Amino acid sequence: MDDQGKAHPMKRIILSILLAFTLIGFIFSSPAVAASAPARKTNNSSRITVLAYHHIIPGPLPKDTKSLATITASEFEAQMEFLYKNGYYTASLKELEDFLYKKKDLPHKTVLITFDDGYESNYIYAFPVLKKYGLRATIFLIGSRIAEDEKEFNSQEKLAKLSWHQIKEMAESGLIEFGSHTFDAHHYLNGKPVTISTSSNDLEKDFEKLENLFRDKGLPRPFAFAYPYGRYNDDLIRAAKKFYTLGFTINKGYVYHNSNPFELSRIIVPPHTGIEEFKKLLGHQDFDKSTAIFMNIGSTRAYVDGKPVSLPAPPFIKSGRVMVPLRFISEALGLNVQWNYSRREIVIFRGETSVKLVLNSSKTELSQGVPIDLGVPPLIKGERVFVPVRLFSELGFKIKWNEKMKSIELWS
């Protein structure tokens, strides 16, 4: 009886080992395991560029134009194409709110695209381009100026405003969200913007009108406000704080983790902005990084080339070491992984360099015979193989760990 009782646990251990090897074989051979997008360049951002647009015309611009708020459709498309091809991530207002209030990281090269006033040209010219490239944007609406009735678009009508039908279509796309530019306080009074020359009580009534309008039309409650003409004072900010969590100026600059949420800088994109000038406005750098990934501990959302992708399983920390899912990382970085069942080895190749891992052992070596101790061994968790992220530095990749944000950045 005792001998049989001792034999059962041993059998279970042997069966568990065999099952683990079977799972590993499945993990490295199954095409159904979560795929990853092609990777190029991204890292965590502590700076966001907020772009400000207004009106778009089919072009060309009149030679004598003095407006800084009008650009051509071709200029706009060229700029959006640049963002798309260079891996820029377009943030939502909620992501910006979390960036400021919760100090959450966003991918490097994150932008927020905004439009003021709610011109119909945003729907006619900008919306198709944003859909083409899958870019998100925010339009700050003046509630009293939204058209109730549909009419045929007239490109010669310079300041035609959006209709509710157009707003609904854009909102339902998931690409466009809407903020406040007041209900009816976007004008001057006695030589000053009414928003900085009227009482707090009147301002709050205006904000409440717009909030009620959004609710009646089925739009989410606005929590972001763009100051008319970019002008603001302490009284306006106090009133805005009762209704909103974000306030946008047109002060030139970038948005940082420690930026005042009610004095957020934006960069107006003026007419005749070519791509080289656009790159300067963005603070764009032509990175040498050819491949990169950004992840957070405990999160199944990662960023590859500035675009969100799903991780098959989240990174975690074991014995002070960051553990990452091997299959996802190796595919994103373009590495070749081979499994030797008889030797219980995983060999990872990067060109002519390779590193050999053995299950249950933290000690390994490079192809040149250089010994390495990774601190913790590779392990199986949730039917996935996890390895210490340090392993990839041995293959020549650069790794950045942010202790405060618990984020990992990997690039070549």
N, C-alpha and C positions, 0 to 999 in steps of 0.2 A: 504494500500500500504506500509506504513512504517513498520507495524508489520510483513508483509511478508518479507520485506527487511531485518529485523533483524533476522528472523528465518533461512534464508538460510545459513549464516555463521555458526550458531550453528549446523545445520545439517551436514555441511561439517566437522566440528571439530569432531563430534561423529563418522562419517564415517571414518575419518582419524585414530581415536583411534582403531576402530574395525579392520581396515586394518592392523595397526601396530601389533596388537595381532595375527592376522592371519599369518603375515609374520614371526613373532617370532616363532610361532608353526612350520612353514615350515622350518625355519632355523635350529631348533634343531631336526627335524625329518627327513630331507631330506638327503639321503646318497649321493646325487649328489654334495653336497657342497664340495669344494676343500679338498681333503684328505691330511693328513700329514704323513710323514715318521716316523717310530719308532725313538724315541729320546733316546740318551744316554748322550754324553758329548761334549760340545764345548763352547768356549767363544771367544770374539774378540781378535785378535792377533796383537801385535806390534812387533813380531819377526817371521821370516820365515827361515826355514832350506832349503838350496839349496844343493841337493845331486849331486855329480859328478861321473859319470860312464864313461867307455871307451869301452873296449872289453869284450865279454862274450864267454866262451867256454863251450862245453857240459860237460867237467870235466872228471876225477879229475884234479886239478892243478898239474903241474910238481913239484916234491919235491924241486927242486933247483931254482924255479922261484924267481926272485927278482923284478918282475914287480908289481907296485902298481895299475896298470891300467887294470888288468884282473881279473875277478871273474867267478865262475862257474854258469851255468844256474840254478842249484838247489839253490845256495845261493841267487841269484837274486829273484827267485820266492818266497822263504821264506821271504825275506825282503818286497816284494810287498804285500804278503799276510798279513804280520804284519800291514802294513799301512792301508790296507783295513779293517781288522777286528778291528782296534783300532780307526777308525773314522778319519783318516787323510784326509785332503782336498788337492788335487793336483792343484796348481794354474797354470794359463796360463801366458805367458809373459805379456800380456796386463794387467792382474790383478796385476802383480808385478809392472808394470809401474805406474798404478794408486795408488798402495800402497805407492810408493816412491814419486811421483810427486803431487798427489792429497790427500795423507794421508788417503786414504780409508782403512777401516779395512777389514781384512780377518778372517775367522774362526780360532779359536785356533787350534793348530796342523795342520798348513798349511805347505806343502812342495812344492818345485819346483824340479822336477826330470830332470836332464840334462845328455846328452851324448856328448862327444867330438869326433871329427874326422870323424864320419859317417861310422863306420865299418858295414859290411853286417851282422855281428852277432847281431846287434841291431834289424834288421828285422827278422832274423831267430829265435832268442831266446827271446829277450826282448819284441818285439811287441805283440806276442801271449799272454804273461803274462799280459801286460798292458791292452789288450782288455778283458781278462778274468776278471780282477778286476775293469775295467772302470777307469783306472788311466791315467792322462795326462802326457806328457813328451815333452822335447825339445831336438833336435839333432842339434849340431853345425857342419855344413858341411864345408869341404875344397873343393871348387868348382872344381878345376882342377883335383881332384882325383875321381870324381864320374864316375862310369862305364857307358858307353853309351850303351853297348850291354849286353843282358841277357846271363847268362851261369849258368850251374848247380852248386849249392853251394857245396863247398869243405871245410869241417871242418878243414882239414889239412893246408889249405891256410890261414896262420895266420892273414894276414892284408888285406883280401879282403874287398873292399869298396862297399857301397850301389850303386845300379843302379837307374836310373831315374824312371824306372817302379816301383821299390819298394818304392821310395820316394813318388811318386804320390799316391800309394795305402795307405801309412801311412797318408799322408796329408788329403786324402778324408775321412779317418775314423773319423776325428775331434779330435782324441786323441793326435796326434803328430804334432808339429810345428817345424819350422826349423830356425836356426839362422846362423850367420856368424862365420867361423873360418879362414877367409881370402879366397881369390881365389887361390893364389899360393904363399903364404908367410909363410908357416908352415914348416920351415927348418932353419938350422943354417948357418950363414955366418961369417967366421973368428972367430969362437968360440962363437958367440952370436946369439940369435934368430934374424932372418932377420927383424922382425917387430920392433926391438929396435935398429937396426943398419943401417937402410935405411932412405932415405929422406921422408919427409912428402908428397911430390909430388908423389913419387912412391907408398906410402901407399894408398893415395887417389885413384890412378889409379887402384890398386888392389881391393879396396872396390867397386869401380864403376863397375869393371868387374863382381864381384859376384852379384851385384845388377842387372846388365843387364841379367846375366845368370838366376837368379831367375825369372825375368820378362818373358824372352823368354820361360821358362819351365812352366809358369803358376803358379808359387809359389808367395805368398804374399811377398812384399818387406821386407827383414830382417831388424829388428830394434834392435836386440840384438847381441852382439859380445862377443865371448870368446877369451881371449888373448892366443895365442899359447904358450904353456909351462907355462902358468900363468904369464908370464913376461910382464911388461909394464913400460913405463916412460911418462913424460909429453908430449913429442912430439907425441907419439902414442895415448894418450888420446885426444889431440887436433884434430888429424886427425879423430879419431873415432867419435868424437862429431858431425862431419859434416854429418855422415851417420847413426848413431845409437843413441838410448836413454839409452841403458843399456850396461854395460861392466862388464864381469865376470872374476874374478881372480881364483886362487886356494888357496888363503889365507884362512886358517881355521877360521871359525867363522859363525855367523848368520847375517841375513839381518834385519835391523830395519828401522823404518820410516825415521830416520835421516841419514841413510847410504848414502855414496856417490854413486850415480847411476852408476859411471864408475869405482868403486873399490869394486864391490860386492863380498863378501866372498862366498866360496863354501866348502863343506866337501866331500873330496874324500872317497869313500867307498872302502877300500882295500880288497884283498883276505882274506879268512878265517875269515870273520866277521860274528860271530854268532849273534843270536837275542839279547842277553843281551848287547853285544858290540854295535850292531846297535841302540839299545835304547839309549845308551850313546851318540852316534853320533847325534842322533835326539834331544837330550835334553829332552827325553820323561819322562813324569811323569805318574804314575798310579793314576789317579784322583779318588777321592771318589765320585765325582759328578755322580749321576746315571741318571740324566735327565737334558737336557739343551737346550736352544733355543737362537739364536742370530738374532736380527732384527735391521733395521735402520728406523728412522722416514721417512715416505713418500715413502718407497720402498716396493714393493710386493715380493721381494726376501728375503728369510730368510735362515738360516742355522740350520739344525737339525742333530746332530751327525756329524758335519763337512761337511755335504752334502747339496747342495742348494735345496731348495724346494720353491714352489710358495705359497705365502699368498693369501687368498681370498680377502683381502683388506689391505692396508698399515696402520701401526700405525700412530697416529697423536697426537698433543698436544692440549689440551683444558683447558683453565684457569690454565695453568701451570702444568697440570697433563698429563702424558703419557697414551694414550688410546690404547688398543690392542684388536684384534678380539677374542671374548670369545671362540667360537667353536674351532678355530684352536689351541689356546693355551691349552685349556682343554684337547683336544684329544692328543696333543703332550706330555703333562705332565701326561696323564693317569688318568684324573679326571672324575668324574661322575657329569653330570649337569642335573637338573630336573627343569621343568617350571610349576608353579602353575598359571593357567590362572585366576582363580577366585580372587586370592589375588594379582595378578600382581607381583609375586615373582619368582626369579631365585635362586635355592639352589645349591651350588657347594660342592661336597663331596670329601674329601681326607682321605680315611680310616674312622676313627671314628670322624674326625674333619669336620665341615661344616661351610659355611658362607652363609648367606641369603641376597640377594639383592632385592631391590624394585625399579621398574622403576621410574624415576624422583626423586629419593631420594638418597642423598649421605650418609645417615646414615644407618648403618646396625649393625649386631652383629654376633659373633661367636656362635657355638653350645653351648659353655659354658656360654652364656649370656653376654660375654664381648662386650660392645658397641664400635663401630668403626665409624669414620667419614672419608670417602674416599676422601672428598674434592669436587668431582664432581660425579653426578649420572651415572649409566649405561645409554646408549643411543643407538638408532638405526640410523645407517648411511649406505646408500647404501644397504639396506636390510640385514645388518649385525648388530649383537649386539656387542657393544664395552664396555669394562669395564676398570677402572683405573688399571694399572699394579700393583699398590701398593696392590691391593686385594690379589695377590698371595703370597706376603710376610706374610700376615695374616694366610695363610695356610701352612706356614713353608718353602716356597721357598726363595732362595736368589736372589736378584736383583742387577744388577750393571748398572748404568746409566753413559754414557760418554757424557758429555755436548758438548765437542768440536766436536765429531763425530756424535752426535745425535743417539747413538746406545743403545740398550737395551740387556742385557744378563740375562737369567733366568736359574737357575739350582736348583737341590734339594741336 
